[in-house]
Amino acid sequence: MSKISWRHVSALALAAFFVVGALSNIFAPGAIYEEYLKWGYPSWFHFVTGSLELTAAVLLARERTRLLGSAIGCTIMLAALATVTLHGEYGHGVAPIVVATLTLVVGWITWRTRFSAST
């Protein structure tokens, strides 16, 4: 059995989270669609969010593009946090804070691994 590093597993788990988020936003069941409208976003904006989340997931899954995937994923989560905070839905801010923190950790680990490998 091959050894898989915890760094790789954590990045793949994060990528899986973004895939689920992407599918939820792209296919936007009624409740999600209504939230976007309630927050003042255009009716098509859930496609943008879902596409960005899917992009982050694909980039996170590959080691060469993981740093960019982390940056995109963190940006998405900070935007989600800003949205729910501006609308006073503070309870909905926990998940974006947790995921943004995890994407920062994955990005930092990726950055350190690249930096230490190049020196």
Backbone hydrogen bonds in HBPLUS format (Angstrom, degrees):
<---DONOR---> <-ACCEPTOR-->    atom                        ^
c    i                          cat <-CA-CA->   ^        H-A-AA   ^      H-
h    n   atom  resd res      DA  || num        DHA   H-A  angle D-A-AA Bond
n    s   type  num  typ     dist DA aas  dist angle  dist       angle   num
A0009-VAL N   A0005-SER O   3.08 MM   4  6.42 161.1  2.12 149.3 154.7     1
A0010-SER N   A0006-TRP O   2.87 MM   4  5.96 160.6  1.91 145.9 150.8     2
A0011-ALA N   A0007-ARG O   3.14 MM   4  6.32 154.6  2.21 139.5 146.1     3
A0012-LEU N   A0008-HIS O   2.92 MM   4  6.17 155.3  1.98 148.7 155.9     4
A0013-ALA N   A0009-VAL O   2.83 MM   4  6.04 153.7  1.90 150.6 158.0     5
A0014-LEU N   A0010-SER O   3.03 MM   4  6.19 155.1  2.09 141.7 148.2     6
A0015-ALA N   A0011-ALA O   2.87 MM   4  6.12 150.7  1.96 141.9 150.7     7
A0016-ALA N   A0012-LEU O   2.87 MM   4  6.12 152.8  1.94 144.8 151.8     8
A0017-PHE N   A0013-ALA O   3.02 MM   4  6.34 152.1  2.10 144.0 151.2     9
A0018-PHE N   A0014-LEU O   3.04 MM   4  6.40 157.1  2.10 148.9 154.3    10
A0019-VAL N   A0015-ALA O   2.92 MM   4  6.25 143.8  2.05 146.4 157.1    11
A0020-VAL N   A0016-ALA O   3.03 MM   4  6.33 164.4  2.05 154.1 156.9    12
A0021-GLY N   A0017-PHE O   2.91 MM   4  6.21 161.7  1.94 150.2 155.9    13
A0022-ALA N   A0018-PHE O   2.77 MM   4  5.85 152.8  1.85 140.7 148.6    14
A0023-LEU N   A0019-VAL O   2.92 MM   4  6.18 166.1  1.94 155.3 157.9    15
A0024-SER N   A0020-VAL O   2.95 MM   4  6.14 157.0  2.00 148.1 155.0    16
A0025-ASN N   A0021-GLY O   2.93 MM   4  6.14 150.4  2.02 146.2 153.9    17
A0026-ILE N   A0022-ALA O   2.76 MM   4  5.91 164.6  1.79 157.9 162.6    18
A0027-PHE N   A0023-LEU O   3.05 MM   4  5.92 167.0  2.06 143.2 147.4    19
A0028-ALA N   A0024-SER O   2.95 MM   4  5.42 114.2  2.40 119.7 134.6    20
A0032-ILE N   A0029-PRO O   2.97 MM   3  5.63 119.7  2.35 122.3 136.1    21
A0033-TYR N   A0029-PRO O   3.06 MM   4  6.20 170.0  2.07 158.6 161.8    22
A0034-GLU N   A0030-GLY O   2.87 MM   4  5.97 160.7  1.90 151.8 157.2    23
A0035-GLU N   A0031-ALA O   3.03 MM   4  6.24 147.6  2.14 140.5 148.9    24
A0036-TYR N   A0032-ILE O   3.13 MM   4  6.48 160.0  2.17 154.2 158.0    25
A0037-LEU N   A0033-TYR O   3.20 MM   4  6.54 158.9  2.25 148.0 153.4    26
A0038-LYS N   A0034-GLU O   2.81 MM   4  6.03 156.8  1.86 148.9 156.1    27
A0039-TRP N   A0035-GLU O   2.91 MM   4  6.12 149.4  2.01 151.4 158.7    28
A0041-TYR N   A0036-TYR O   3.00 MM   5  5.40 153.7  2.07 163.6 155.3    29
A0040-GLY N   A0037-LEU O   3.00 MM   3  5.10 155.6  2.06 104.0 111.6    30
A0045-PHE N   A0042-PRO O   3.05 MM   3  5.41 165.8  2.07 117.7 122.3    31
A0047-PHE N   A0044-TRP O   3.02 MM   3  5.76 148.3  2.12 120.9 128.6    32
A0048-VAL N   A0045-PHE O   3.02 MM   3  5.11 120.1  2.39  98.2 113.0    33
A0049-THR N   A0045-PHE O   3.07 MM   4  6.46 164.6  2.10 158.5 161.0    34
A0050-GLY N   A0046-HIS O   2.95 MM   4  6.03 165.6  1.97 143.3 147.9    35
A0051-SER N   A0047-PHE O   2.87 MM   4  5.95 155.3  1.93 143.8 150.8    36
A0052-LEU N   A0048-VAL O   2.93 MM   4  6.16 159.8  1.97 152.7 158.1    37
A0053-GLU N   A0049-THR O   2.90 MM   4  6.15 157.9  1.95 152.5 159.0    38
A0054-LEU N   A0050-GLY O   2.92 MM   4  6.11 154.6  1.98 145.4 152.3    39
A0055-THR N   A0051-SER O   2.92 MM   4  6.12 154.0  1.99 144.5 151.9    40
A0056-ALA N   A0052-LEU O   2.89 MM   4  6.15 159.5  1.93 148.7 154.0    41
A0057-ALA N   A0053-GLU O   2.94 MM   4  6.18 156.0  2.00 145.5 152.0    42
A0058-VAL N   A0054-LEU O   3.02 MM   4  6.28 164.0  2.05 151.6 154.6    43
A0059-LEU N   A0055-THR O   2.99 MM   4  6.19 166.1  2.01 154.3 158.3    44
A0060-LEU N   A0056-ALA O   2.82 MM   4  5.94 153.7  1.89 150.1 157.7    45
A0061-ALA N   A0057-ALA O   3.09 MM   4  6.22 142.8  2.23 143.6 152.6    46
A0065-THR N   A0062-ARG O   3.19 MM   3  5.55 135.4  2.40 105.8 116.8    47
A0066-ARG N   A0063-GLU O   3.42 MM   3  5.06 162.8  2.46  97.2 102.1    48
A0069-GLY N   A0065-THR O   3.00 MM   4  6.27 160.8  2.04 154.3 160.6    49
A0070-SER N   A0066-ARG O   2.82 MM   4  6.03 150.1  1.91 147.5 155.2    50
A0071-ALA N   A0067-LEU O   3.03 MM   4  6.33 155.9  2.09 145.3 151.6    51
A0072-ILE N   A0068-LEU O   2.93 MM   4  6.22 163.4  1.96 155.4 159.2    52
A0073-GLY N   A0069-GLY O   2.85 MM   4  5.92 164.2  1.87 146.8 152.2    53
A0074-CYS N   A0070-SER O   2.86 MM   4  5.94 162.1  1.89 149.2 154.1    54
A0075-THR N   A0071-ALA O   3.03 MM   4  6.14 157.3  2.08 142.5 149.0    55
A0076-ILE N   A0072-ILE O   2.96 MM   4  6.21 156.6  2.01 152.1 158.1    56
A0077-MET N   A0073-GLY O   3.05 MM   4  6.31 161.9  2.09 148.6 153.1    57
A0078-LEU N   A0074-CYS O   2.86 MM   4  6.09 154.8  1.93 151.3 158.5    58
A0079-ALA N   A0075-THR O   2.95 MM   4  6.12 150.0  2.04 144.2 152.3    59
A0080-ALA N   A0076-ILE O   2.92 MM   4  6.23 151.7  2.00 146.0 154.3    60
A0081-LEU N   A0077-MET O   2.86 MM   4  6.09 154.8  1.93 143.9 151.1    61
A0082-ALA N   A0078-LEU O   2.89 MM   4  6.09 156.4  1.94 142.5 148.9    62
A0083-THR N   A0079-ALA O   2.94 MM   4  6.16 156.0  2.00 145.6 152.0    63
A0084-VAL N   A0080-ALA O   3.05 MM   4  6.35 171.2  2.06 157.4 157.5    64
A0085-THR N   A0081-LEU O   2.94 MM   4  5.98 153.7  2.01 147.8 155.9    65
A0086-LEU N   A0082-ALA O   2.89 MM   4  5.95 165.1  1.91 149.7 153.8    66
A0087-HIS N   A0083-THR O   3.21 MM   4  6.38 136.6  2.41 140.1 151.1    67
A0089-GLU N   A0084-VAL O   2.78 MM   5  4.95 149.7  1.87 162.4 158.8    68
A0088-GLY N   A0085-THR O   3.01 MM   3  5.04 164.2  2.04 109.2 112.0    69
A0092-HIS N   A0089-GLU O   2.99 MM   3  5.67 145.3  2.11 116.7 126.0    70
A0093-GLY N   A0090-TYR O   2.97 MM   3  5.19 159.6  2.02 109.5 115.5    71
A0097-ILE N   A0093-GLY O   3.13 MM   4  6.24 155.6  2.19 146.8 153.6    72
A0098-VAL N   A0094-VAL O   2.98 MM   4  6.23 165.3  2.00 159.0 162.8    73
A0099-VAL N   A0095-ALA O   2.92 MM   4  6.07 174.6  1.92 162.5 163.8    74
A0100-ALA N   A0096-PRO O   2.83 MM   4  5.78 157.0  1.88 142.0 149.4    75
A0101-THR N   A0097-ILE O   2.96 MM   4  6.08 156.7  2.01 144.6 151.1    76
A0102-LEU N   A0098-VAL O   2.95 MM   4  6.26 157.2  2.00 147.9 154.3    77
A0103-THR N   A0099-VAL O   2.86 MM   4  6.09 155.4  1.92 150.4 157.0    78
A0104-LEU N   A0100-ALA O   2.92 MM   4  6.15 149.6  2.01 144.2 152.8    79
A0105-VAL N   A0101-THR O   2.94 MM   4  6.24 154.5  2.01 148.3 155.2    80
A0106-VAL N   A0102-LEU O   2.92 MM   4  6.17 166.1  1.94 151.6 154.9    81
A0107-GLY N   A0103-THR O   2.88 MM   4  5.98 159.4  1.92 144.0 150.4    82
A0108-TRP N   A0104-LEU O   2.80 MM   4  5.96 157.7  1.85 148.2 154.6    83
A0109-ILE N   A0105-VAL O   2.88 MM   4  6.09 164.5  1.91 154.7 158.5    84
A0110-THR N   A0106-VAL O   2.94 MM   4  6.10 158.9  1.99 145.9 152.1    85
A0111-TRP N   A0107-GLY O   2.84 MM   4  6.02 159.4  1.88 148.9 154.9    86
A0112-ARG N   A0108-TRP O   2.85 MM   4  6.09 166.6  1.87 153.6 157.0    87
A0113-THR N   A0109-ILE O   2.87 MM   4  6.01 159.9  1.91 149.3 155.2    88
A0114-ARG N   A0110-THR O   2.98 MM   4  6.18 160.1  2.02 149.4 154.4    89
A0115-PHE N   A0111-TRP O   2.87 MM   4  6.07 161.3  1.90 151.9 157.8    90
A0116-SER N   A0112-ARG O   2.85 MM   4  5.95 167.2  1.86 153.4 156.7    91
A0117-ALA N   A0113-THR O   3.04 MM   4  6.05 141.8  2.19 137.1 147.2    92
A0118-SER N   A0114-ARG O   3.07 MM   4  6.23 138.1  2.25 142.4 152.4    93
